[in-house]
Amino acid sequence: MNRPMETLDDLRRDIDRIDAEMHALLIERGSIIDRLIAVKQGSTESGSAFRPKREADMMRALLARHTGHLPLDTVESIWRVIISTFTYVQAPYRVHGAASGGAAAERDVARFHFGFTVPYIEHSDAEAVIAAVAEDPRDLGLIPVAADGGWWRMLARNSALQVIARLPFVERPGHPAALATFVVGGTPAPGATADDVRLLVAETSGWSAAANSMVAVVGAEVLARHDTAVLIALPREIELKRLEDGLAASGAQLEDTAWIGSHAARHSVDTAGAS
Ligand SMILES: O=C(O)C(=O)C[C@]1(C(=O)O)C=C[C@@H](O)C=C1
């Protein structure tokens, strides 16, 4: 015998039940916040509650286990809002972004990754973002990886600030907040940041196209150049000495080297997020 067809009321009852369960789970998740605060205060941890290494791992796991009708973009953005708001409730912070990389794109990055509860403040350029975070190192600054102007030299001179993450945590075709962005923050708690990729600033002498190619041959990446300075992304497994030796063979030298932060290895999936 055929089952009688479900009515719209039946389906809405199901949706109401699931919504109530999800809400109850969110309330239960929220009840952990006081314990998180207590544990973090009771250990060596202090300052910002942002733990980018943990978040990169969580976002990868979320996207890996996702299945079903709901687009990946939706699931990722829901969890970004949950996690960022939990960070905010533990210790309030603001996010600063630069309009110079495209105000709308930067705002999208901020809202997608940090939601609407965390205040977003727009500045003219990367230098102004760094100045704002220097004033309150519990805040986070967003700077496009491709931003020009040599902003990273400011971090080389200020050891209290560093790059602590790179967004998006999981890259994919058509990501709704795709603008590659560094997150700048105050000195992170021990173990809070990933160091799969370390960022090196150096003055250079004898730099040439051959030096640029050599950086790639060694397995690193020149992210930017400004006057005689260079910003290089160096995977953890590549020793600085190897880079220096390779560059010496191309006639270039690194001087006044400074590490300005690190982030998790870039991770891509080829699934489009909207389907
Ligand atoms: O795991 C932590 O340290 C938390 O504070 C929890 C949590 C989360 O909501 O899952 C929030 C902030 C951190 O950046 C990472 C994760």
The ligand as a Gaussian input file, in Angstrom:
#p B3LYP/6-31G(d) Opt

LIG

0 1
 O       39.313000      26.217000      20.141000
 C       39.371000      27.332000      20.668000
 O       40.423000      27.785000      21.156000
 C       38.177000      28.184000      20.739000
 O       38.241000      29.250000      21.313000
 C       36.910000      27.744000      20.061000
 C       36.754000      28.320000      18.659000
 C       35.382000      27.776000      18.138000
 O       34.400000      28.464000      18.261000
 O       35.371000      26.619000      17.670000
 C       36.731000      29.806000      18.689000
 C       37.880000      30.553000      18.468000
 C       39.132000      29.984000      17.986000
 O       39.748000      30.765000      17.026000
 C       38.985000      28.583000      17.544000
 C       37.865000      27.852000      17.786000

